Amino acid sequence: MTQTTAYSMDAFIDDVKDIFANISDPKAQAEAVADHLKDLLAVPGWLEERLDLPEEGGYGRMDLHLEEDSGHPGPGWLLMCSVQRPGQDNLPHDHGAAWVVYGVYDGAIEQTKWRWFFPGEGVKEASIKETGRFTQRDGSVAYFLPGEIHNTRNVIGTEGRSLVVRLESQKLDRITRYQYNPLDNSMRVMDR
């Protein structure tokens, strides 16, 4: 009887390096990474092996791997985990020239997509408006391409946290990106 080895984070990292080495189109890169992340999320226990997470709490961001030799639009892609508080939300934002893949390891997040509307599209002045939303649950993966606007909210409930694995095609604190406020249709450069 042949025993198969479960997909690992190290194998995922090797696959992502290969994607950046052989695929130049950002959409094709994001799709390929999303496929591999879905495989990794299906493996139980790998994240707990990498992180010392308490049973409850442990909120914040934990970097899992930074690769300085490849990425898009420049080198320096990042694999990280976000441990989100119940109800944690953020303002709509983009990822500049980078793309980002989100995968839910445990919990549920709601992704809301936004875009600018201009006069002639049913508004009197430029306005940022919601264009749709969807919920990601355990094992679900989604990606956002350069320039796409979205926000993420933990919807697991008042007692639960969500563990979200995210791959940034370039470490986001290295590029210019924007945050948007739909209440006053303003935008600002995000802190690096």
C-alpha positions in Angstrom: 0.0 0.0 0.0 1.4 3.4 -1.0 1.2 6.2 1.5 0.9 9.7 0.2 2.5 12.7 1.8 0.2 15.7 2.6 0.9 18.9 0.9 3.0 21.2 3.1 3.7 24.9 3.5 7.3 24.3 2.3 5.9 22.6 -0.9 3.5 25.6 -1.3 6.4 28.0 -1.0 8.3 26.1 -3.7 5.2 26.1 -6.0 4.9 29.9 -5.5 8.5 30.4 -6.4 8.0 28.3 -9.5 4.9 30.4 -10.5 6.8 33.7 -10.2 9.7 32.1 -12.2 7.5 30.9 -15.1 4.4 33.0 -15.3 4.5 36.8 -16.0 0.8 37.6 -16.2 -0.4 38.9 -12.8 -3.9 37.3 -13.2 -2.4 34.0 -14.2 0.0 34.2 -11.2 -2.9 35.0 -8.8 -5.0 32.1 -10.2 -2.2 29.6 -9.9 -1.3 30.7 -6.3 -5.0 30.5 -5.4 -5.2 26.9 -6.7 -2.2 25.9 -4.6 -3.4 27.7 -1.5 -6.7 25.8 -1.7 -4.7 22.6 -1.6 -2.7 23.8 1.4 -5.8 24.9 3.3 -7.2 21.4 2.9 -4.4 20.0 5.0 -5.3 20.0 8.7 -2.9 21.2 11.4 -0.2 22.8 9.2 -0.9 26.3 10.5 -0.8 25.2 14.1 2.6 23.6 13.5 3.9 27.0 12.3 2.3 29.3 14.9 2.0 29.1 18.6 -1.7 30.1 18.7 -3.6 30.1 22.0 -7.0 28.4 22.1 -8.6 31.8 22.1 -7.4 35.3 21.1 -4.0 35.6 19.7 -5.2 38.4 17.4 -2.9 40.1 15.0 -0.7 39.4 12.0 2.0 36.7 11.9 4.4 36.5 9.0 5.0 32.9 7.8 7.5 33.5 4.9 9.1 36.4 3.1 10.7 35.6 -0.2 13.0 38.4 -1.4 14.0 36.9 -4.8 10.7 36.9 -6.6 7.3 38.6 -6.6 5.1 41.0 -8.6 5.5 43.9 -9.4 8.9 43.6 -7.8 10.6 41.0 -5.5 9.5 40.5 -2.0 6.3 38.4 -1.7 4.9 37.6 1.7 2.9 34.7 3.1 1.2 35.6 6.4 -1.7 34.8 8.7 -4.1 37.3 10.1 -5.9 36.2 13.3 -9.1 38.4 13.1 -11.2 39.5 16.1 -15.0 39.0 16.1 -16.5 41.7 13.8 -13.0 43.0 12.8 -13.5 45.3 9.7 -11.5 47.7 7.7 -12.2 50.5 5.2 -12.2 49.7 1.5 -8.6 49.7 0.1 -6.6 48.5 -2.9 -3.3 46.8 -3.0 -1.6 49.2 -5.5 0.2 47.4 -8.2 0.3 44.1 -6.3 -2.3 41.3 -6.2 -3.3 39.4 -3.0 -4.8 35.9 -2.4 -6.9 35.4 0.7 -7.7 31.9 2.1 -9.7 31.1 5.1 -8.1 28.4 7.3 -10.7 28.6 10.0 -13.7 30.9 10.4 -15.5 33.1 8.0 -14.8 36.5 6.4 -17.0 38.7 4.2 -15.3 40.3 1.2 -17.0 43.4 -0.1 -16.0 44.7 -3.6 -16.1 48.5 -4.4 -15.4 50.7 -7.4 -15.6 54.4 -8.3 -18.7 55.6 -10.2 -18.5 58.8 -12.2 -21.1 61.3 -13.6 -22.9 59.5 -16.4 -23.0 56.3 -14.3 -26.0 57.3 -12.1 -24.1 59.7 -9.7 -23.7 63.4 -9.7 -20.2 63.4 -8.5 -17.4 60.8 -8.3 -18.5 58.3 -5.6 -17.1 55.0 -4.3 -19.9 52.4 -4.1 -20.2 48.7 -3.2 -20.5 46.4 -6.2 -21.0 43.0 -4.5 -20.1 40.9 -1.5 -19.4 37.2 -0.8 -18.5 35.1 2.3 -15.4 33.0 2.4 -15.5 30.0 4.8 -13.0 27.3 5.8 -10.9 26.3 2.7 -12.3 29.1 0.5 -9.8 31.2 -1.5 -10.3 34.5 -3.4 -7.9 36.9 -5.0 -7.8 40.6 -5.8 -5.9 41.9 -8.7 -3.9 45.2 -8.9 -6.2 48.2 -8.5 -9.2 46.2 -7.3 -10.9 47.7 -4.2 -12.3 45.6 -1.4 -12.7 45.3 2.4 -12.7 42.3 4.6 -14.8 41.7 7.7 -14.7 38.8 10.2 -18.3 37.4 10.2 -17.7 34.3 12.4 -19.8 35.7 15.2 -19.4 37.6 18.4 -17.3 34.9 20.1 -15.1 33.6 17.3 -11.9 34.5 15.5 -11.1 33.9 11.9 -7.7 32.6 10.7 -6.9 34.1 7.3 -3.9 33.1 5.3 -2.8 35.8 2.8 -0.2 35.9 0.1 0.8 39.4 -1.0 2.5 39.3 -4.5 4.8 42.0 -3.1 5.0 43.0 0.6 2.4 45.7 0.8 4.4 48.1 3.0 6.8 48.5 0.0 4.3 49.9 -2.5 1.8 52.8 -2.7 -1.8 51.8 -2.1 -5.0 53.7 -1.1 -7.8 53.5 1.4 -11.2 54.8 0.6 -14.0 56.2 2.8 -17.5 55.7 1.2 -19.1 58.1 3.7 -17.4 61.1 2.3 -15.9 59.7 -1.0 -12.4 60.5 0.2 -9.2 58.6 -0.4 -5.8 58.6 1.3 -2.5 57.0 0.8 -2.2 54.1 3.3 0.6 54.1 5.8 3.6 51.9 4.9 
